[in-house]
Structures are given as C-alpha cells and as structure tokens.
C-alpha cells in the first residue's frame, strides 16, 4: 500500500470513529486531512499512524493517538485568527494541525532533538505560521504577550493558573491534571475577566511535566 493510500484510508477510519463520538467539526477534520501523519511517525510504527495507540518518539516522549489529538483540539475550540501557545511540541503533529486553522502557533519543548525534527517537518509542509522553540514552558512563557488558546501536553498535580495570566479575556486553556496515581484528566479553564470557569473533559495518558531544558537531547 502506498503512503498516500495509507493516509487516505487511515483518515477515513478516523472520521468514522470520531463521528460515532459526535465530533463533526468540518474545519478541524479538514485540517487533519491536510496534515499527513506518516512524516511525524517513526517508520517502525507506521502501521499505527492512524490508530488510537500512543506512539513512542525520541527523548522518551510519545505521540498521542490521532483520535486523542482530535478530541483535544475539538475541546480547545480553535478558530481562524487565534494565537495559540502549545507547551510540549513532541513530534509537532498537533501544532501542524492547529497551524492549518489558526493565525499563529507558538510551540515549545525542552528537548532540542524534538524541536529540530519538528521544525524540519514544518518546513517541508510549508507551515510558516508555526513557530517552534526549545524552551522551558513549565512556568508559562512570559514576554510573548497573550494568547487566545493555550494547550499543555504534560501533567500537573494542581491546575497551573499562571498560564491563565497569558490568556486574553474569553480565552481558554487545556491542561492535564493528575488526579491520583492512576488517573490523569484533561481540564479546561475559560477566562472571563478575572474569573475562570473550570470543566473536566476526559482521562488522558500524559506524563508529569519536567522543568528546565534537557541537557543532552
């Protein structure tokens, strides 16, 4: 099977699975369709590119299964014109999908290996509105202004309110929260003036956030 056919059939299967969950966001699904998954997946895991399985990547990190990526972005409610901050670039796939929809994505990761590889993929796809940096995002990213949406892909034991200071009024953020030893749940905070509305979404497999830049990778 050619890579193009793998992408086409894999995407069709994803649409069917997510439609059954009630996810019918045409703009989001079009962005996923326009972002080939195989270039982001290690070759040995190509067969799992469009599965719901978590995929290991460099530096001990992992890629979310594609179903989870779409569920998270559906919950983030990104729109054209938005500025988005992502903490945890990973392979860059989620940032690439967002880059098809929003005005600008700033995504950071503590691993140079991951940011370099992700930048190469963005260059290949021609996504110039996705800005990738190696940075410690564990305490937010001050000095970059405010964002309409913030997506954090590493887990905290308490909801990191300091990110909310970088949200515009009406903006929202999604972050995984460690509930107990076995449970990590995705939580959305929506900012209205100085108040926040909290919503618990669904359980996720994220690892605890690690501060500081990686020394060797």
Buried (B, 14 or more C-beta within 10 A) or exposed (E): EEEEEBBBEBBEBBBEBBEEEEBEBEEBBEBBBEBBBBBBBBEEBBEBBBBBBBBEBBBEBBBBBBBBBBBBBBBBBBEEEBBBBBBBBBBBBBBBBBBBBBEBBBBBBBBBBBBEBBBEBBEEBEBEBBBBBBBBBBEBBEEBEBBBBBBBBBBBEEBBEEBBEBBBEEBBBBBBBBBEEEEBBBBBBBBEEEEBEEEEBEEBEBBEBEEEEBEEE
